[in-house]
Amino acid sequence: MSINEKKKKAEIEDAITDMINEGSEGVTTLSKDVEAKYESRAYKVPGDDDRE
């Protein structure tokens, strides 16, 4: 696993942790928006133009 993949994985894991910490109520409705927000951040790694 490359460094960029590890960063992306860590950011997605952080997003999941944030959703859990917000409580279970409403997580299902927020999860798509929050996931998209963190996923777009995960792809903004300097010098990484290779998206999978």
Biopython code that builds the backbone (N, CA, C, O; Angstrom):
import numpy as np
from Bio.PDB.StructureBuilder import StructureBuilder

atoms = [
    (1, "MET", "N", (0.854, -1.174, 0.000)),
    (1, "MET", "CA", (0.000, 0.000, 0.000)),
    (1, "MET", "C", (0.898, 1.234, 0.000)),
    (1, "MET", "O", (1.801, 1.348, 0.829)),
    (2, "SER", "N", (0.652, 2.154, -0.924)),
    (2, "SER", "CA", (1.483, 3.349, -1.025)),
    (2, "SER", "C", (1.140, 4.346, 0.079)),
    (2, "SER", "O", (0.129, 4.208, 0.768)),
    (3, "ILE", "N", (1.982, 5.332, 0.231)),
    (3, "ILE", "CA", (1.764, 6.366, 1.248)),
    (3, "ILE", "C", (0.452, 7.097, 0.980)),
    (3, "ILE", "O", (-0.306, 7.373, 1.911)),
    (4, "ASN", "N", (0.179, 7.413, -0.293)),
    (4, "ASN", "CA", (-1.055, 8.120, -0.628)),
    (4, "ASN", "C", (-2.280, 7.276, -0.307)),
    (4, "ASN", "O", (-3.280, 7.801, 0.181)),
    (5, "GLU", "N", (-2.217, 5.991, -0.572)),
    (5, "GLU", "CA", (-3.336, 5.100, -0.247)),
    (5, "GLU", "C", (-3.546, 5.035, 1.257)),
    (5, "GLU", "O", (-4.685, 4.993, 1.723)),
    (6, "LYS", "N", (-2.460, 5.028, 2.020)),
    (6, "LYS", "CA", (-2.566, 5.004, 3.480)),
    (6, "LYS", "C", (-3.216, 6.286, 3.986)),
    (6, "LYS", "O", (-4.033, 6.249, 4.906)),
    (7, "LYS", "N", (-2.851, 7.435, 3.381)),
    (7, "LYS", "CA", (-3.453, 8.711, 3.778)),
    (7, "LYS", "C", (-4.948, 8.708, 3.483)),
    (7, "LYS", "O", (-5.751, 9.137, 4.311)),
    (8, "LYS", "N", (-5.317, 8.223, 2.303)),
    (8, "LYS", "CA", (-6.731, 8.163, 1.924)),
    (8, "LYS", "C", (-7.498, 7.265, 2.883)),
    (8, "LYS", "O", (-8.587, 7.617, 3.336)),
    (9, "LYS", "N", (-6.930, 6.109, 3.191)),
    (9, "LYS", "CA", (-7.580, 5.163, 4.102)),
    (9, "LYS", "C", (-7.739, 5.785, 5.481)),
    (9, "LYS", "O", (-8.793, 5.649, 6.102)),
    (10, "ALA", "N", (-6.718, 6.458, 5.960)),
    (10, "ALA", "CA", (-6.775, 7.087, 7.283)),
    (10, "ALA", "C", (-7.844, 8.173, 7.325)),
    (10, "ALA", "O", (-8.560, 8.294, 8.319)),
    (11, "GLU", "N", (-7.961, 8.963, 6.262)),
    (11, "GLU", "CA", (-8.968, 10.019, 6.234)),
    (11, "GLU", "C", (-10.375, 9.440, 6.191)),
    (11, "GLU", "O", (-11.282, 9.981, 6.824)),
    (12, "ILE", "N", (-10.571, 8.364, 5.465)),
    (12, "ILE", "CA", (-11.886, 7.719, 5.427)),
    (12, "ILE", "C", (-12.203, 7.112, 6.791)),
    (12, "ILE", "O", (-13.339, 7.195, 7.258)),
    (13, "GLU", "N", (-11.211, 6.507, 7.427)),
    (13, "GLU", "CA", (-11.420, 5.963, 8.774)),
    (13, "GLU", "C", (-11.768, 7.077, 9.754)),
    (13, "GLU", "O", (-12.610, 6.889, 10.632)),
    (14, "ASP", "N", (-11.123, 8.244, 9.610)),
    (14, "ASP", "CA", (-11.444, 9.391, 10.465)),
    (14, "ASP", "C", (-12.882, 9.845, 10.246)),
    (14, "ASP", "O", (-13.571, 10.209, 11.198)),
    (15, "ALA", "N", (-13.333, 9.824, 9.001)),
    (15, "ALA", "CA", (-14.710, 10.206, 8.691)),
    (15, "ALA", "C", (-15.692, 9.256, 9.363)),
    (15, "ALA", "O", (-16.705, 9.690, 9.912)),
    (16, "ILE", "N", (-15.397, 7.980, 9.319)),
    (16, "ILE", "CA", (-16.262, 6.984, 9.961)),
    (16, "ILE", "C", (-16.289, 7.218, 11.470)),
    (16, "ILE", "O", (-17.349, 7.161, 12.093)),
    (17, "THR", "N", (-15.134, 7.478, 12.045)),
    (17, "THR", "CA", (-15.062, 7.752, 13.482)),
    (17, "THR", "C", (-15.880, 8.986, 13.832)),
    (17, "THR", "O", (-16.595, 8.992, 14.835)),
    (18, "ASP", "N", (-15.782, 10.037, 13.011)),
    (18, "ASP", "CA", (-16.568, 11.250, 13.238)),
    (18, "ASP", "C", (-18.058, 10.947, 13.215)),
    (18, "ASP", "O", (-18.807, 11.444, 14.055)),
    (19, "MET", "N", (-18.489, 10.135, 12.259)),
    (19, "MET", "CA", (-19.909, 9.785, 12.164)),
    (19, "MET", "C", (-20.355, 9.023, 13.406)),
    (19, "MET", "O", (-21.441, 9.270, 13.929)),
    (20, "ILE", "N", (-19.537, 8.112, 13.871)),
    (20, "ILE", "CA", (-19.879, 7.335, 15.065)),
    (20, "ILE", "C", (-19.946, 8.252, 16.285)),
    (20, "ILE", "O", (-20.845, 8.124, 17.116)),
    (21, "ASN", "N", (-18.994, 9.172, 16.385)),
    (21, "ASN", "CA", (-18.956, 10.084, 17.530)),
    (21, "ASN", "C", (-20.132, 11.049, 17.544)),
    (21, "ASN", "O", (-20.516, 11.532, 18.609)),
    (22, "GLU", "N", (-20.709, 11.337, 16.387)),
    (22, "GLU", "CA", (-21.873, 12.218, 16.311)),
    (22, "GLU", "C", (-23.120, 11.526, 16.845)),
    (22, "GLU", "O", (-24.134, 12.181, 17.086)),
    (23, "GLY", "N", (-23.059, 10.244, 17.028)),
    (23, "GLY", "CA", (-24.202, 9.487, 17.518)),
    (23, "GLY", "C", (-24.885, 8.771, 16.385)),
    (23, "GLY", "O", (-24.740, 9.147, 15.222)),
    (24, "SER", "N", (-25.627, 7.746, 16.718)),
    (24, "SER", "CA", (-26.242, 6.929, 15.677)),
    (24, "SER", "C", (-27.464, 7.586, 15.056)),
    (24, "SER", "O", (-27.829, 7.262, 13.926)),
    (25, "GLU", "N", (-28.106, 8.509, 15.778)),
    (25, "GLU", "CA", (-29.306, 9.149, 15.245)),
    (25, "GLU", "C", (-28.937, 10.061, 14.074)),
    (25, "GLU", "O", (-28.135, 10.983, 14.228)),
    (26, "GLY", "N", (-29.514, 9.806, 12.929)),
    (26, "GLY", "CA", (-29.277, 10.636, 11.758)),
    (26, "GLY", "C", (-28.023, 10.297, 10.980)),
    (26, "GLY", "O", (-27.763, 10.905, 9.942)),
    (27, "VAL", "N", (-27.246, 9.351, 11.449)),
    (27, "VAL", "CA", (-26.003, 9.011, 10.753)),
    (27, "VAL", "C", (-26.287, 8.499, 9.348)),
    (27, "VAL", "O", (-25.554, 8.817, 8.411)),
    (28, "THR", "N", (-27.331, 7.718, 9.196)),
    (28, "THR", "CA", (-27.609, 7.161, 7.873)),
    (28, "THR", "C", (-27.956, 8.253, 6.873)),
    (28, "THR", "O", (-27.618, 8.137, 5.695)),
    (29, "THR", "N", (-28.622, 9.310, 7.320)),
    (29, "THR", "CA", (-28.969, 10.387, 6.391)),
    (29, "THR", "C", (-27.773, 11.288, 6.124)),
    (29, "THR", "O", (-27.657, 11.863, 5.042)),
    (30, "LEU", "N", (-26.889, 11.414, 7.099)),
    (30, "LEU", "CA", (-25.720, 12.269, 6.929)),
    (30, "LEU", "C", (-24.553, 11.547, 6.279)),
    (30, "LEU", "O", (-23.667, 12.182, 5.707)),
    (31, "SER", "N", (-24.548, 10.226, 6.364)),
    (31, "SER", "CA", (-23.362, 9.480, 5.976)),
    (31, "SER", "C", (-22.936, 9.719, 4.534)),
    (31, "SER", "O", (-21.740, 9.819, 4.259)),
    (32, "LYS", "N", (-23.879, 9.811, 3.612)),
    (32, "LYS", "CA", (-23.501, 10.017, 2.213)),
    (32, "LYS", "C", (-22.841, 11.372, 2.022)),
    (32, "LYS", "O", (-21.843, 11.475, 1.308)),
    (33, "ASP", "N", (-23.383, 12.422, 2.652)),
    (33, "ASP", "CA", (-22.793, 13.752, 2.537)),
    (33, "ASP", "C", (-21.416, 13.804, 3.190)),
    (33, "ASP", "O", (-20.473, 14.350, 2.618)),
    (34, "VAL", "N", (-21.305, 13.240, 4.376)),
    (34, "VAL", "CA", (-20.036, 13.248, 5.098)),
    (34, "VAL", "C", (-19.007, 12.401, 4.362)),
    (34, "VAL", "O", (-17.847, 12.793, 4.234)),
    (35, "GLU", "N", (-19.433, 11.247, 3.882)),
    (35, "GLU", "CA", (-18.521, 10.370, 3.143)),
    (35, "GLU", "C", (-18.004, 11.070, 1.895)),
    (35, "GLU", "O", (-16.812, 11.004, 1.597)),
    (36, "ALA", "N", (-18.886, 11.739, 1.164)),
    (36, "ALA", "CA", (-18.478, 12.452, -0.050)),
    (36, "ALA", "C", (-17.495, 13.565, 0.297)),
    (36, "ALA", "O", (-16.520, 13.784, -0.422)),
    (37, "LYS", "N", (-17.750, 14.267, 1.398)),
    (37, "LYS", "CA", (-16.866, 15.351, 1.826)),
    (37, "LYS", "C", (-15.463, 14.818, 2.114)),
    (37, "LYS", "O", (-14.471, 15.367, 1.633)),
    (38, "TYR", "N", (-15.390, 13.755, 2.895)),
    (38, "TYR", "CA", (-14.084, 13.207, 3.243)),
    (38, "TYR", "C", (-13.432, 12.498, 2.063)),
    (38, "TYR", "O", (-12.208, 12.522, 1.928)),
    (39, "GLU", "N", (-14.219, 11.877, 1.221)),
    (39, "GLU", "CA", (-13.661, 11.198, 0.058)),
    (39, "GLU", "C", (-13.018, 12.215, -0.875)),
    (39, "GLU", "O", (-11.944, 11.962, -1.421)),
    (40, "SER", "N", (-13.670, 13.378, -1.064)),
    (40, "SER", "CA", (-13.090, 14.395, -1.933)),
    (40, "SER", "C", (-11.804, 14.946, -1.323)),
    (40, "SER", "O", (-10.865, 15.269, -2.050)),
    (41, "ARG", "N", (-11.751, 15.055, -0.001)),
    (41, "ARG", "CA", (-10.514, 15.481, 0.659)),
    (41, "ARG", "C", (-9.412, 14.448, 0.472)),
    (41, "ARG", "O", (-8.247, 14.795, 0.273)),
    (42, "ALA", "N", (-9.785, 13.193, 0.537)),
    (42, "ALA", "CA", (-8.797, 12.122, 0.427)),
    (42, "ALA", "C", (-8.089, 12.153, -0.922)),
    (42, "ALA", "O", (-6.924, 11.768, -1.029)),
    (43, "TYR", "N", (-8.792, 12.608, -1.942)),
    (43, "TYR", "CA", (-8.188, 12.664, -3.269)),
    (43, "TYR", "C", (-7.332, 13.905, -3.466)),
    (43, "TYR", "O", (-6.634, 14.007, -4.475)),
    (44, "LYS", "N", (-7.362, 14.845, -2.539)),
    (44, "LYS", "CA", (-6.576, 16.068, -2.675)),
    (44, "LYS", "C", (-5.222, 15.911, -1.994)),
    (44, "LYS", "O", (-4.876, 16.668, -1.086)),
    (45, "VAL", "N", (-4.473, 14.934, -2.440)),
    (45, "VAL", "CA", (-3.129, 14.698, -1.929)),
    (45, "VAL", "C", (-2.164, 15.371, -2.898)),
    (45, "VAL", "O", (-2.165, 15.060, -4.089)),
    (46, "PRO", "N", (-1.334, 16.298, -2.396)),
    (46, "PRO", "CA", (-0.410, 17.012, -3.282)),
    (46, "PRO", "C", (0.443, 16.067, -4.123)),
    (46, "PRO", "O", (1.056, 15.133, -3.606)),
    (47, "GLY", "N", (0.470, 16.323, -5.413)),
    (47, "GLY", "CA", (1.295, 15.529, -6.313)),
    (47, "GLY", "C", (0.691, 14.208, -6.720)),
    (47, "GLY", "O", (1.325, 13.432, -7.435)),
    (48, "ASP", "N", (-0.524, 13.937, -6.278)),
    (48, "ASP", "CA", (-1.163, 12.661, -6.608)),
    (48, "ASP", "C", (-2.275, 12.895, -7.621)),
    (48, "ASP", "O", (-3.389, 13.269, -7.254)),
    (49, "ASP", "N", (-1.972, 12.675, -8.882)),
    (49, "ASP", "CA", (-2.967, 12.847, -9.937)),
    (49, "ASP", "C", (-3.603, 11.528, -10.331)),
    (49, "ASP", "O", (-4.505, 11.510, -11.169)),
    (50, "ASP", "N", (-3.159, 10.429, -9.752)),
    (50, "ASP", "CA", (-3.639, 9.094, -10.102)),
    (50, "ASP", "C", (-4.799, 8.699, -9.201)),
    (50, "ASP", "O", (-4.600, 8.253, -8.071)),
    (51, "ARG", "N", (-6.018, 8.870, -9.719)),
    (51, "ARG", "CA", (-7.205, 8.489, -8.945)),
    (51, "ARG", "C", (-7.647, 7.109, -9.359)),
    (51, "ARG", "O", (-7.638, 6.771, -10.543)),
    (52, "GLU", "N", (-8.038, 6.304, -8.374)),
    (52, "GLU", "CA", (-8.496, 4.943, -8.669)),
    (52, "GLU", "C", (-9.993, 4.897, -8.684)),
    (52, "GLU", "O", (-10.576, 3.837, -8.914)),
]
sb = StructureBuilder()
sb.init_structure("model")
sb.init_model(0)
sb.init_chain("A")
sb.init_seg("    ")
for serial, (resi, resn, name, xyz) in enumerate(atoms, 1):
    if name == "N":
        sb.init_residue(resn, " ", resi, " ")
    sb.init_atom(name, np.array(xyz, "f"), 0.0, 1.0, " ", f" {name:<3s}", serial, name[0])
structure = sb.get_structure()
